[in-house]
Amino acid sequence: MQDTSGTHKQTLEQSATERNELVARLSIRDVSINDRSIFIIDNVLVGDQIHAICQEVMSLPFHFGELDFKGDEYPISAHELDTNRSAQISTLTQSVTALLGMQFPDLTHRLERAYVNQVRYGDMTYPHTDASGKSRNVTAIFYANDSW
């Protein structure tokens, strides 16, 4: 039988180190629109992490028909993500979960939906609400671009 007595401690120390590194590189701005807080958080992922996610997103099959709201006449392409499918998407999900824990330590979170929109030049998109105004939902948006 393998001795794993120090494994949990090492994992906790590694997690704390990774969290501290994440916090050190974050750039967070808080703006309010229509009495709703919007946190703009940059530098969550870096370099190779961004590239790996971009490459995976580019390889996904997309379906045409994602709507911003009921009655939207200009659907766009999307792909529903299985967050357990790959290490790259898991990295993104874990980073967002860590950020939620830091920004909203008093709330319990659960992932309801993860998807990728593919918006091309000329596509029509509209401002919209992802959840009802009464809910305490959080939407995280990651722009999967290697370069701008």
N, C-alpha and C positions, 0 to 999 in steps of 0.2 A: 504494500500500500504506500502511496506517495505522500510525503509530508507537505501539507499545504497550509501550515499554521501561519506563515507570514504572507500568504497570497492576498488575503483580504486587506491587510494593512498596506501592502504595496499598491493595490488597486485604488484604495482611498487616497494615498499620497499622490499617485499619478493623476487621479481625477482632480484633486485640489490644485496641482501644478498646472494642468491643462486649463482649469477654470481661471486661475490667476493670469495665465498667459492671454486667455481670451479677453478678460476684463481690461488688461493693460493696453491692448491694441484697439479696443472699441472706440468708436466715435458716435455719441448718442445726442440727437437733437429731439426736443419735445415741442410739437406745435399743436395748436388747437384749431379744429375746423368744425363749425356748427356744434360747439360744446363737446366735441369728442377729441380725446387725446390721440395724437399720432406720434409714435416714436420712430424716428429715422435712425437706423443703426447701421453703420458702415464698419467694414473690416471684420465681420463675423467669420468669414472664411477667407483664406489667402491662397495665392499662387497655385500650387498643384491641386489643392482641394477644389478651387473654382474650375480649373481646367478639366479635372476628372468629371465633375458634375456636368459641365457644358458638353463634353464629349458624349456622355450617356444620354443627355436630353436630346442631342442631335440624332441619336440612333433610334429614338422611340417612334413607334407608329402613332400617328395622330388621326383622330376622327373629326369630321367637320360637323359642327352643330352646337358648340358651346355658346350659351346666351348670357348676356349681362342681366337681363330681366325678362319676365314673361312677356311675349309679344315682340321681342327684339327681332328686327327684320334683317340684321346683319350678323349672322353667326360666325364664329371663328373656330379654328382647329384647337383641339385639346387632347390630352392623354391623362387618364386617371392613373395615379401612382400606387403601387403596392409598396408601402414604406419598408417592408421586410425583404424586398426583392434584391437590393444591392447595397454594397458598402457605401457607395457614393451618396445615395439617397438617404441611407441611415445616418451618415455623417451630417447631412443637412438637417434631418429631423432631430437628431440629438443636440445640435447647436441651437436650433430654435427652442427646443424644450429647456435647455439651460438658460437661454435668454429670458424665457417666460418666467422661470423660477426666480431670476434676478430682478426683473421688472415688477412682477406681481407675486411676491413671496406669500401673500395671504390667500391666494386662490389655488384651487386644484385644477389641473388642466388635463384635457384628453384630446387627442387628434381626431377630428371628425372627417376631414377630407383633405387629400393632398392630390394636386393635379398640376399639369403644365399646360399653359396656353401658348399657342404659337401665333403670334400676331405679325402679319406681314405689312409691308409698306402699302398704305391705302386701305387697310382694314379699318372698320368703324368699331370703336369701343366707347362705352359710356360710363360716367361715374355711377356707381351703384353701391348698395349696402349688401354685405355678405351675410348678415344675420339680422334678425328683427331688432328694432331699436331698444327693446326692453332687455335683451340678453347681454351678458358680459363676455361675448365671444371676442377672440383675438384673431386677426388675420395677419399672417406673415407672408410677405412677398419677397421672393428672391429673383433677381433678374439674371438669368443664366446666360451671360455674355462673356466670352473670353476677353473681348476688348470693346471699347465704345467708339 
